[in-house]
Amino acid sequence: AVVCYWLWTSLSEWADGVAGAQQDAMLAGSIESLLAGIAGVVSMPVLLWAGMRVLRERGNHLLVILGAIVWIFAGGHVVEDSVSTVGTAVTLALFAVFGSLLSTVELPGS
C-alpha cells in the first residue's frame, strides 16, 4: 500500500507541476493527471498479484479483485483529498489489515 501510495502521489505531483508550468494552456496536465490516476489504481492489483505469485499462494483471486476495488477508494481518498499524515497512515494500515483478512480466503478449485 505504501509503494502504491508513493507512486500515485509522485505522479500526481508531476501532473500538478506540468499544469503549473503551463498555466495559460487549456487542459494543461490533464493527460499527466490521467496517467497518474491509471498508474496509481493499476499498481495495486499488479503488486498484490505479484506478491501472491512470489509467495506461491494460489486461490487468492478475491484478495486481488476486492483489494483493487478498495484501493480505488482508499488510495484515491488519501492521494486526491487533503488528508493528514496520521490519516494517511491509518488509512494505509486499515487497507493492509483488510488485505490480510482477504488473504486468508481461498477460492475452491484454484
C-alpha positions in Angstrom: 0.0 0.0 0.0 2.9 2.4 0.8 4.6 1.7 -2.5 1.3 2.3 -4.5 0.6 5.4 -2.4 4.1 6.8 -3.1 3.8 6.0 -6.8 0.4 7.7 -7.1 1.4 10.7 -5.0 4.6 11.2 -7.0 2.8 11.0 -10.3 0.1 13.4 -9.1 2.7 15.9 -8.1 4.3 15.6 -11.5 1.0 16.2 -13.2 0.4 19.3 -10.9 3.9 20.6 -11.9 3.1 20.2 -15.5 -0.2 22.0 -15.1 1.5 24.8 -13.1 4.2 25.3 -15.6 1.7 25.8 -18.5 -0.9 27.8 -16.7 -2.1 29.6 -19.9 -2.6 26.3 -21.8 -6.1 24.7 -21.9 -6.2 21.3 -20.1 -2.5 21.6 -19.2 -1.6 18.5 -17.2 -4.8 16.6 -18.0 -3.0 13.7 -19.7 -0.5 13.5 -16.9 -3.2 13.5 -14.3 -5.0 10.7 -16.2 -1.8 8.7 -16.4 -1.1 9.3 -12.7 -4.6 8.0 -11.8 -4.3 5.0 -14.0 -0.9 4.1 -12.7 -2.0 4.6 -9.1 -5.0 2.4 -9.5 -3.5 -0.4 -11.6 -0.4 -0.7 -9.5 -2.2 -2.2 -6.5 -3.7 -5.3 -8.2 -0.4 -5.9 -10.0 1.5 -5.7 -6.8 -1.0 -7.9 -4.9 -0.9 -10.5 -7.7 2.9 -10.4 -7.9 3.2 -10.8 -4.1 0.9 -13.8 -4.2 2.9 -15.4 -7.0 6.2 -14.8 -5.2 4.8 -16.5 -2.1 3.4 -19.3 -4.3 -0.1 -18.7 -3.0 -3.0 -20.0 -5.0 -6.7 -19.2 -5.0 -6.4 -15.6 -3.8 -8.4 -14.0 -6.6 -10.7 -12.5 -4.1 -7.8 -10.6 -2.5 -6.7 -9.2 -5.8 -10.1 -8.2 -7.0 -11.5 -6.7 -3.8 -8.2 -5.2 -2.8 -8.1 -3.4 -6.2 -11.7 -2.1 -5.7 -11.0 -0.9 -2.1 -7.7 0.7 -3.2 -9.6 2.9 -5.7 -11.5 4.5 -2.8 -8.9 4.3 0.0 -5.9 5.3 -2.2 -7.9 7.9 -4.1 -9.0 9.4 -0.9 -5.6 9.8 0.6 -4.0 11.0 -2.6 -6.6 13.3 -4.0 -8.1 14.8 -0.8 -6.1 16.7 1.7 -5.5 14.0 4.3 -3.1 14.5 7.2 -0.1 12.3 7.7 -1.8 10.5 10.6 -5.0 10.0 8.5 -2.9 8.6 5.6 -1.1 6.2 7.9 -4.3 5.0 9.5 -6.0 4.5 6.0 -3.0 2.6 4.7 -2.8 0.5 7.9 -6.6 -0.4 7.6 -6.1 -1.3 4.0 -3.3 -3.6 5.0 -5.5 -5.2 7.7 -8.3 -5.6 5.1 -5.9 -7.2 2.7 -4.6 -9.6 5.4 -8.1 -10.7 6.2 -8.8 -11.2 2.5 -5.6 -13.2 2.0 -7.0 -15.9 4.4 -9.9 -16.6 2.0 -9.1 -19.2 -0.7 -11.4 -19.9 -3.6 -12.1 -23.6 -4.0 -10.5 -25.4 -7.0 -7.9 -22.7 -7.7 
